Amino acid sequence: MRKFARVLAVVAAAGGLMALPGTASAAPPPGCWTNTDGSTWASGTCPTGSYKVVVQYCRPNCHEEEGYPATNGRPSSITFSPGGSIASVTVKYT
């Protein structure tokens, strides 16, 4: 019984760690860059073309959100109300 309880505790702890939002950031395409405060806003910019910022937003579950399209060096951005976290930020061409 003790061994079962220990295994259960380890599985619960591992599950909790995997549920925590990270701060990793997917690499944007070459020449593009991103910026974020990690919780309420993110932006992405590329020198040419049409693109949008893409984030993994967690509150409490993580899901993908996209900012408005932008072009030719203008920022694509997205904002959130306080209480969640941005796990990753990248830019994708549209």
DOPABA-843604 format. One record per atom (N, C-alpha, C, O): residue number from 1; atom name; x, y, z. Coordinates in pm, 1 decimal. Atoms other than C-alpha are relative to their C-alpha. Layout:
<pts>
[pt NUM, 'CA', [X, Y, Z]] ...
</pts>
This chain:
<pts>
[pt 1, 'N', [82.6, -119.4, 0.0]] [pt 1, 'CA', [0.0, 0.0, 0.0]] [pt 1, 'C', [86.8, 125.5, 0.0]] [pt 1, 'O', [54.8, 223.9, -66.7]] [pt 2, 'N', [-88.7, -114.9, -4.7]] [pt 2, 'CA', [284.9, 236.4, 79.6]] [pt 2, 'C', [61.9, 29.1, -136.3]] [pt 2, 'O', [73.2, 144.7, -177.2]] [pt 3, 'N', [-60.1, -16.5, 131.9]] [pt 3, 'CA', [447.2, 175.0, -258.9]] [pt 3, 'C', [-101.2, 60.8, -97.4]] [pt 3, 'O', [-65.4, 147.3, -177.4]] [pt 4, 'N', [105.1, -55.0, 84.9]] [pt 4, 'CA', [116.5, 247.2, -435.2]] [pt 4, 'C', [-20.0, 148.3, 28.6]] [pt 4, 'O', [-34.7, 227.6, -64.4]] [pt 5, 'N', [17.6, -140.8, -36.9]] [pt 5, 'CA', [78.1, 574.6, -242.6]] [pt 5, 'C', [116.5, 83.5, -50.6]] [pt 5, 'O', [97.1, 196.8, -94.5]] [pt 6, 'N', [-118.2, -72.7, 47.3]] [pt 6, 'CA', [433.5, 675.9, -334.7]] [pt 6, 'C', [-8.0, 19.7, -152.0]] [pt 6, 'O', [19.9, 128.7, -201.9]] [pt 7, 'N', [14.9, -9.7, 145.5]] [pt 7, 'CA', [372.8, 600.6, -705.3]] [pt 7, 'C', [-107.5, 102.4, -35.0]] [pt 7, 'O', [-89.4, 182.8, -126.5]] [pt 8, 'N', [107.8, -95.0, 23.6]] [pt 8, 'CA', [46.9, 795.3, -692.3]] [pt 8, 'C', [46.9, 143.4, 24.4]] [pt 8, 'O', [11.4, 233.8, -51.3]] [pt 9, 'N', [-51.8, -133.9, -30.5]] [pt 9, 'CA', [224.6, 1093.8, -532.9]] [pt 9, 'C', [94.4, 48.5, -109.6]] [pt 9, 'O', [90.4, 165.5, -147.7]] [pt 10, 'N', [-92.7, -37.7, 106.7]] [pt 10, 'CA', [496.3, 1091.1, -799.8]] [pt 10, 'C', [-76.3, 34.9, -127.4]] [pt 10, 'O', [-43.7, 133.2, -194.1]] [pt 11, 'N', [81.0, -27.2, 119.8]] [pt 11, 'CA', [239.2, 1074.7, -1081.0]] [pt 11, 'C', [-73.3, 133.3, 14.9]] [pt 11, 'O', [-79.2, 210.9, -80.5]] [pt 12, 'N', [71.4, -126.6, -23.0]] [pt 12, 'CA', [39.4, 1362.0, -926.6]] [pt 12, 'C', [95.8, 118.6, -9.6]] [pt 12, 'O', [61.2, 222.2, -66.4]] [pt 13, 'N', [-98.0, -108.7, 5.6]] [pt 13, 'CA', [353.2, 1574.2, -886.5]] [pt 13, 'C', [43.6, 24.9, -143.9]] [pt 13, 'O', [55.6, 140.0, -185.8]] [pt 14, 'N', [-40.6, -15.7, 139.6]] [pt 14, 'CA', [461.3, 1508.6, -1245.8]] [pt 14, 'C', [-111.5, 65.5, -81.4]] [pt 14, 'O', [-84.7, 151.5, -165.3]] [pt 15, 'N', [113.6, -61.1, 68.8]] [pt 15, 'CA', [113.7, 1595.6, -1371.9]] [pt 15, 'C', [-11.2, 147.3, 32.6]] [pt 15, 'O', [-42.3, 227.6, -55.4]] [pt 16, 'N', [4.0, -140.2, -39.4]] [pt 16, 'CA', [122.8, 1920.0, -1176.9]] [pt 16, 'C', [109.3, 80.4, -66.6]] [pt 16, 'O', [86.5, 194.8, -106.1]] [pt 17, 'N', [-109.2, -70.8, 65.4]] [pt 17, 'CA', [460.5, 2013.3, -1322.2]] [pt 17, 'C', [-28.0, 20.3, -148.0]] [pt 17, 'O', [5.3, 125.1, -203.5]] [pt 18, 'N', [29.5, -14.3, 142.0]] [pt 18, 'CA', [342.7, 1950.0, -1676.1]] [pt 18, 'C', [-111.8, 100.6, -23.3]] [pt 18, 'O', [-121.8, 155.8, -132.9]] [pt 19, 'N', [109.4, -94.2, 16.1]] [pt 19, 'CA', [38.5, 2170.0, -1617.6]] [pt 19, 'C', [44.0, 144.3, 20.7]] [pt 19, 'O', [-28.0, 237.1, -16.2]] [pt 20, 'N', [-46.8, -135.8, -23.0]] [pt 20, 'CA', [247.4, 2469.6, -1514.8]] [pt 20, 'C', [36.0, 66.8, -130.7]] [pt 20, 'O', [102.3, 5.8, -214.6]] [pt 21, 'N', [-38.2, -68.8, 122.7]] [pt 21, 'CA', [279.5, 2730.1, -1788.0]] [pt 21, 'C', [149.1, 27.8, -0.6]] [pt 21, 'O', [207.7, 57.3, 103.5]] [pt 22, 'N', [-142.3, -27.1, 12.5]] [pt 22, 'CA', [631.4, 2775.8, -1916.7]] [pt 22, 'C', [23.2, 138.5, -55.4]] [pt 22, 'O', [-70.8, 213.8, -80.7]] [pt 23, 'N', [-33.0, -128.2, 59.9]] [pt 23, 'CA', [812.4, 3074.5, -2050.1]] [pt 23, 'C', [76.4, -18.8, -129.2]] [pt 23, 'O', [134.7, 75.8, -182.1]] [pt 24, 'N', [-70.6, 26.9, 124.5]] [pt 24, 'CA', [959.3, 2906.9, -2354.6]] [pt 24, 'C', [-64.8, 77.3, -114.2]] [pt 24, 'O', [-183.4, 110.0, -110.1]] [pt 25, 'N', [51.6, -72.6, 113.9]] [pt 25, 'CA', [921.1, 3084.1, -2681.2]] [pt 25, 'C', [42.7, -71.0, -126.7]] [pt 25, 'O', [161.2, -98.4, -145.8]] [pt 26, 'N', [-33.6, 59.8, 128.2]] [pt 26, 'CA', [901.7, 2923.3, -3023.0]] [pt 26, 'C', [73.7, 104.1, -83.5]] [pt 26, 'O', [42.1, 223.0, -77.5]] [pt 27, 'N', [-80.0, -93.8, 79.7]] [pt 27, 'CA', [1150.7, 3077.7, -3261.5]] [pt 27, 'C', [-83.7, 57.5, -113.7]] [pt 27, 'O', [-144.9, -17.5, -189.7]] [pt 28, 'N', [71.4, -60.5, 112.9]] [pt 28, 'CA', [992.7, 3327.7, -3500.2]] [pt 28, 'C', [77.7, -24.2, -129.6]] [pt 28, 'O', [195.5, -59.5, -124.7]] [pt 29, 'N', [-70.6, 15.5, 127.6]] [pt 29, 'CA', [1077.2, 3306.5, -3872.4]] [pt 29, 'C', [121.9, 93.0, -6.1]] [pt 29, 'O', [124.5, 195.3, 62.3]] [pt 30, 'N', [-118.5, -85.9, 12.2]] [pt 30, 'CA', [1417.8, 3451.2, -3971.4]] [pt 30, 'C', [-37.4, 143.2, -36.2]] [pt 30, 'O', [-120.1, 165.6, -124.5]] [pt 31, 'N', [26.3, -140.7, 25.5]] [pt 31, 'CA', [1414.6, 3831.4, -3965.5]] [pt 31, 'C', [-115.9, 57.2, 79.3]] [pt 31, 'O', [-133.5, 179.0, 82.8]] [pt 32, 'N', [114.2, -45.3, -80.6]] [pt 32, 'CA', [1104.3, 3848.3, -3741.4]] [pt 32, 'C', [38.7, -1.1, 147.3]] [pt 32, 'O', [132.5, -70.4, 186.5]] [pt 33, 'N', [-26.3, 0.3, -143.2]] [pt 33, 'CA', [1097.5, 3923.3, -3369.5]] [pt 33, 'C', [-130.0, 13.5, 76.9]] [pt 33, 'O', [-231.8, 57.7, 23.7]] [pt 34, 'N', [117.5, -2.9, -86.9]] [pt 34, 'CA', [855.9, 3900.4, -3078.5]] [pt 34, 'C', [33.4, 72.4, 129.3]] [pt 34, 'O', [150.1, 91.0, 163.6]] [pt 35, 'N', [-15.0, -65.1, -129.4]] [pt 35, 'CA', [799.7, 4078.4, -2748.9]] [pt 35, 'C', [-124.1, -31.9, 82.8]] [pt 35, 'O', [-233.5, -44.0, 27.8]] [pt 36, 'N', [112.9, 27.2, -89.4]] [pt 36, 'CA', [578.5, 4005.6, -2445.7]] [pt 36, 'C', [36.2, 36.4, 142.7]] [pt 36, 'O', [153.8, 41.9, 178.6]] [pt 37, 'N', [-23.8, -16.8, -143.3]] [pt 37, 'CA', [536.1, 4083.6, -2078.3]] [pt 37, 'C', [-25.1, -131.6, 73.9]] [pt 37, 'O', [-10.4, -137.4, 196.0]] [pt 38, 'N', [20.1, 131.7, -59.0]] [pt 38, 'CA', [453.3, 3714.6, -2018.1]] [pt 38, 'C', [-138.6, -25.6, 55.6]] [pt 38, 'O', [-168.3, -137.1, 98.6]] [pt 39, 'N', [132.3, 23.8, -56.3]] [pt 39, 'CA', [95.0, 3768.6, -1906.3]] [pt 39, 'C', [-113.6, 75.2, -68.9]] [pt 39, 'O', [-220.2, 16.8, -88.7]] [pt 40, 'N', [113.7, -75.4, 52.5]] [pt 40, 'CA', [-114.6, 4045.6, -2065.1]] [pt 40, 'C', [12.6, 46.2, -144.8]] [pt 40, 'O', [-87.6, 87.6, -203.3]] [pt 41, 'N', [-12.2, -42.0, 139.4]] [pt 41, 'CA', [27.9, 4128.6, -2409.1]] [pt 41, 'C', [117.4, -68.9, -69.1]] [pt 41, 'O', [213.8, -110.5, -4.9]] [pt 42, 'N', [-108.7, 52.2, 83.3]] [pt 42, 'CA', [243.4, 3996.7, -2692.2]] [pt 42, 'C', [-9.1, 67.9, -136.2]] [pt 42, 'O', [-117.5, 105.9, -180.4]] [pt 43, 'N', [-1.8, -56.7, 133.4]] [pt 43, 'CA', [350.2, 4136.0, -3027.4]] [pt 43, 'C', [107.7, -68.6, -82.7]] [pt 43, 'O', [202.0, -126.9, -29.2]] [pt 44, 'N', [-97.5, 55.3, 91.8]] [pt 44, 'CA', [539.2, 4020.3, -3332.8]] [pt 44, 'C', [10.2, 87.5, -122.2]] [pt 44, 'O', [-88.9, 145.8, -166.1]] [pt 45, 'N', [-24.1, -86.0, 115.5]] [pt 45, 'CA', [693.5, 4203.4, -3626.1]] [pt 45, 'C', [93.4, -70.6, -97.6]] [pt 45, 'O', [188.7, -137.0, -57.0]] [pt 46, 'N', [-86.6, 49.7, 107.6]] [pt 46, 'CA', [845.5, 4098.1, -3958.2]] [pt 46, 'C', [25.0, 115.3, -96.7]] [pt 46, 'O', [-60.2, 202.9, -111.5]] [pt 47, 'N', [-31.0, -113.8, 86.8]] [pt 47, 'CA', [1016.6, 4328.2, -4207.3]] [pt 47, 'C', [-86.2, 7.3, -126.0]] [pt 47, 'O', [-110.5, 116.8, -176.7]] [pt 48, 'N', [80.9, -0.3, 122.7]] [pt 48, 'CA', [803.2, 4222.9, -4507.3]] [pt 48, 'C', [-108.7, -105.7, 8.8]] [pt 48, 'O', [-104.4, -193.6, 94.8]] [pt 49, 'N', [104.5, 99.9, 8.8]] [pt 49, 'CA', [493.2, 4026.3, -4596.4]] [pt 49, 'C', [-115.9, 25.8, 93.8]] [pt 49, 'O', [-123.5, 130.2, 158.7]] [pt 50, 'N', [117.4, -4.6, -87.0]] [pt 50, 'CA', [169.2, 3959.6, -4409.2]] [pt 50, 'C', [16.2, -109.6, 105.0]] [pt 50, 'O', [49.1, -222.9, 69.9]] [pt 51, 'N', [-29.3, 90.7, -110.9]] [pt 51, 'CA', [192.7, 3789.4, -4067.3]] [pt 51, 'C', [-88.9, 31.6, 119.2]] [pt 51, 'O', [-158.4, 133.2, 121.1]] [pt 52, 'N', [69.2, -26.9, -126.3]] [pt 52, 'CA', [37.6, 3760.2, -3723.0]] [pt 52, 'C', [73.4, -67.6, 114.9]] [pt 52, 'O', [137.6, -171.1, 97.2]] [pt 53, 'N', [-60.4, 57.8, -119.6]] [pt 53, 'CA', [160.7, 3694.8, -3371.2]] [pt 53, 'C', [-87.6, -116.9, 45.8]] [pt 53, 'O', [-210.3, -109.8, 38.1]] [pt 54, 'N', [69.9, 118.6, -47.9]] [pt 54, 'CA', [66.7, 3352.1, -3230.0]] [pt 54, 'C', [54.8, -33.2, 138.2]] [pt 54, 'O', [176.1, -45.4, 155.8]] [pt 55, 'N', [-44.2, 28.3, -137.1]] [pt 55, 'CA', [76.6, 3275.8, -2856.1]] [pt 55, 'C', [-70.3, -123.6, 55.6]] [pt 55, 'O', [-180.6, -158.4, 13.3]] [pt 56, 'N', [63.4, 101.7, -83.2]] [pt 56, 'CA', [8.0, 2986.0, -2623.2]] [pt 56, 'C', [-36.8, 71.7, 129.0]] [pt 56, 'O', [51.0, 112.0, 205.3]] [pt 57, 'N', [47.8, -73.0, -117.5]] [pt 57, 'CA', [-206.1, 3146.7, -2352.3]] [pt 57, 'C', [-62.2, -99.1, 98.0]] [pt 57, 'O', [-143.1, -183.4, 59.1]] [pt 58, 'N', [44.5, 95.6, -102.2]] [pt 58, 'CA', [-275.2, 2962.4, -2026.7]] [pt 58, 'C', [-79.9, 70.3, 109.2]] [pt 58, 'O', [-32.5, 164.7, 172.6]] [pt 59, 'N', [85.6, -55.8, -105.2]] [pt 59, 'CA', [-566.2, 3039.0, -1791.5]] [pt 59, 'C', [-117.1, -92.5, 25.8]] [pt 59, 'O', [-221.0, -65.3, -34.3]] [pt 60, 'N', [-116.8, 75.2, -46.4]] [pt 60, 'CA', [-565.4, 2771.1, -1642.8]] [pt 60, 'C', [49.1, -97.0, -106.9]] [pt 60, 'O', [164.5, -139.5, -101.7]] [pt 61, 'N', [-44.0, 88.2, 109.0]] [pt 61, 'CA', [-556.6, 2549.7, -1955.6]] [pt 61, 'C', [61.0, 82.8, -111.8]] [pt 61, 'O', [21.8, 197.4, -133.8]] [pt 62, 'N', [-68.2, -71.4, 108.6]] [pt 62, 'CA', [-332.5, 2646.2, -2245.6]] [pt 62, 'C', [-70.2, -22.3, -133.2]] [pt 62, 'O', [-118.9, -131.7, -162.1]] [pt 63, 'N', [56.0, 8.8, 134.6]] [pt 63, 'CA', [-463.0, 2720.1, -2593.3]] [pt 63, 'C', [66.7, 105.8, -87.7]] [pt 63, 'O', [123.8, 202.7, -37.8]] [pt 64, 'N', [-63.7, -91.6, 93.7]] [pt 64, 'CA', [-340.6, 2897.3, -2904.7]] [pt 64, 'C', [-91.2, 117.1, -33.3]] [pt 64, 'O', [-210.3, 99.4, -58.9]] [pt 65, 'N', [71.1, -122.7, 36.3]] [pt 65, 'CA', [-446.0, 3255.9, -2973.7]] [pt 65, 'C', [82.0, 73.9, -105.4]] [pt 65, 'O', [205.0, 69.5, -103.2]] [pt 66, 'N', [-67.5, -74.8, 105.2]] [pt 66, 'CA', [-364.2, 3471.9, -3275.8]] [pt 66, 'C', [-35.3, 147.6, 6.6]] [pt 66, 'O', [-148.9, 184.4, 36.1]] [pt 67, 'N', [23.0, -143.8, 6.0]] [pt 67, 'CA', [-323.6, 3846.9, -3303.2]] [pt 67, 'C', [-54.4, 39.1, -136.4]] [pt 67, 'O', [-70.0, -44.4, -225.5]] [pt 68, 'N', [49.0, -51.5, 127.2]] [pt 68, 'CA', [-455.4, 4065.6, -3581.0]] [pt 68, 'C', [111.8, -3.1, -104.2]] [pt 68, 'O', [228.5, 15.6, -69.7]] [pt 69, 'N', [-102.1, -1.5, 105.7]] [pt 69, 'CA', [-275.8, 4040.8, -3917.9]] [pt 69, 'C', [65.2, 137.8, -11.3]] [pt 69, 'O', [2.5, 240.3, 15.3]] [pt 70, 'N', [-75.0, -123.8, 22.1]] [pt 70, 'CA', [-9.0, 4302.3, -3991.0]] [pt 70, 'C', [89.1, -21.1, -121.9]] [pt 70, 'O', [107.1, -133.8, -168.0]] [pt 71, 'N', [-85.1, 8.7, 118.4]] [pt 71, 'CA', [220.7, 4382.0, -4282.9]] [pt 71, 'C', [120.7, 91.3, 11.2]] [pt 71, 'O', [117.6, 193.0, 80.3]] [pt 72, 'N', [-116.3, -84.8, 27.6]] [pt 72, 'CA', [564.8, 4519.7, -4369.0]] [pt 72, 'C', [53.5, 80.5, 118.6]] [pt 72, 'O', [62.4, 203.0, 111.0]] [pt 73, 'N', [-63.1, -66.3, -114.3]] [pt 73, 'CA', [716.8, 4599.5, -4027.8]] [pt 73, 'C', [-93.5, 56.5, 104.4]] [pt 73, 'O', [-47.9, 106.5, 207.2]] [pt 74, 'N', [96.0, -45.3, -101.8]] [pt 74, 'CA', [397.8, 4694.7, -3845.5]] [pt 74, 'C', [-20.9, -113.1, 99.6]] [pt 74, 'O', [-18.3, -229.9, 60.7]] [pt 75, 'N', [17.6, 107.1, -98.7]] [pt 75, 'CA', [338.7, 4506.1, -3519.4]] [pt 75, 'C', [-137.8, -66.3, -5.9]] [pt 75, 'O', [-240.0, 0.3, -22.5]] [pt 76, 'N', [122.3, 76.6, -24.0]] [pt 76, 'CA', [78.7, 4231.9, -3487.5]] [pt 76, 'C', [-3.4, -22.9, 150.0]] [pt 76, 'O', [95.9, -68.1, 207.1]] [pt 77, 'N', [1.1, 12.0, -145.7]] [pt 77, 'CA', [-36.8, 4226.8, -3126.7]] [pt 77, 'C', [-129.2, -64.3, 48.6]] [pt 77, 'O', [-228.0, -74.9, -24.0]] [pt 78, 'N', [116.2, 57.9, -66.5]] [pt 78, 'CA', [-277.1, 4062.2, -2885.8]] [pt 78, 'C', [11.4, 33.4, 148.8]] [pt 78, 'O', [121.2, 36.2, 204.4]] [pt 79, 'N', [0.1, -30.9, -143.1]] [pt 79, 'CA', [-380.4, 4151.9, -2530.1]] [pt 79, 'C', [-97.8, -92.2, 72.6]] [pt 79, 'O', [-192.9, -143.6, 13.9]] [pt 80, 'N', [83.0, 83.4, -86.8]] [pt 80, 'CA', [-535.2, 3957.1, -2242.2]] [pt 80, 'C', [-23.3, 72.6, 130.8]] [pt 80, 'O', [56.1, 158.0, 170.0]] [pt 81, 'N', [22.3, -55.1, -133.0]] [pt 81, 'CA', [-690.0, 4051.0, -1910.3]] [pt 81, 'C', [94.3, -69.9, 97.8]] [pt 81, 'O', [134.8, -183.3, 72.2]] [pt 82, 'N', [-91.1, 61.1, -97.4]] [pt 82, 'CA', [-468.6, 3984.4, -1603.8]] [pt 82, 'C', [-55.4, -131.2, 55.6]] [pt 82, 'O', [-176.8, -150.0, 64.2]] [pt 83, 'N', [39.9, 124.5, -63.2]] [pt 83, 'CA', [-474.0, 3639.5, -1447.8]] [pt 83, 'C', [50.3, -124.1, -69.5]] [pt 83, 'O', [45.0, -232.7, -11.9]] [pt 84, 'N', [-53.4, 114.8, 72.4]] [pt 84, 'CA', [-321.9, 3413.0, -1711.2]] [pt 84, 'C', [147.9, 19.6, -26.7]] [pt 84, 'O', [210.3, 111.6, 26.3]] [pt 85, 'N', [-140.2, -14.0, 37.1]] [pt 85, 'CA', [21.4, 3359.5, -1857.4]] [pt 85, 'C', [18.5, -38.8, -146.5]] [pt 85, 'O', [-55.9, -120.3, -201.1]] [pt 86, 'N', [-35.3, 29.1, 137.9]] [pt 86, 'CA', [174.3, 3350.9, -2202.3]] [pt 86, 'C', [116.7, -97.5, 3.6]] [pt 86, 'O', [225.6, -63.4, 49.6]] [pt 87, 'N', [-100.9, 105.2, -6.5]] [pt 87, 'CA', [368.5, 3025.8, -2241.2]] [pt 87, 'C', [99.6, 8.9, -115.5]] [pt 87, 'O', [217.0, -23.6, -97.4]] [pt 88, 'N', [-90.8, -14.5, 113.0]] [pt 88, 'CA', [514.7, 3092.6, -2588.1]] [pt 88, 'C', [-53.2, 103.3, -97.6]] [pt 88, 'O', [-173.3, 129.7, -104.1]] [pt 89, 'N', [34.5, -104.2, 98.4]] [pt 89, 'CA', [518.7, 3357.7, -2859.5]] [pt 89, 'C', [79.0, -25.9, -127.0]] [pt 89, 'O', [199.4, -50.7, -121.2]] [pt 90, 'N', [-67.9, 7.6, 128.2]] [pt 90, 'CA', [599.3, 3329.7, -3229.1]] [pt 90, 'C', [-78.4, 82.7, -101.4]] [pt 90, 'O', [-181.0, 142.1, -68.0]] [pt 91, 'N', [66.3, -71.1, 109.7]] [pt 91, 'CA', [502.3, 3487.0, -3561.5]] [pt 91, 'C', [-19.2, -101.0, -112.3]] [pt 91, 'O', [69.2, -182.3, -139.3]] [pt 92, 'N', [18.0, 83.2, 119.3]] [pt 92, 'CA', [349.1, 3308.2, -3858.6]] [pt 92, 'C', [-46.2, 88.4, -115.0]] [pt 92, 'O', [-125.3, 181.2, -98.3]] [pt 93, 'N', [41.8, -71.6, 120.4]] [pt 93, 'CA', [314.6, 3434.9, -4212.7]] [pt 93, 'C', [-138.7, -45.9, -41.6]] [pt 93, 'O', [-173.3, -163.2, -27.4]] [pt 94, 'N', [135.8, 34.2, 44.4]] [pt 94, 'CA', [-39.5, 3448.9, -4350.5]] [pt 94, 'C', [-12.7, 11.2, -150.0]] [pt 94, 'O', [-119.9, -13.8, -204.9]] 
</pts>
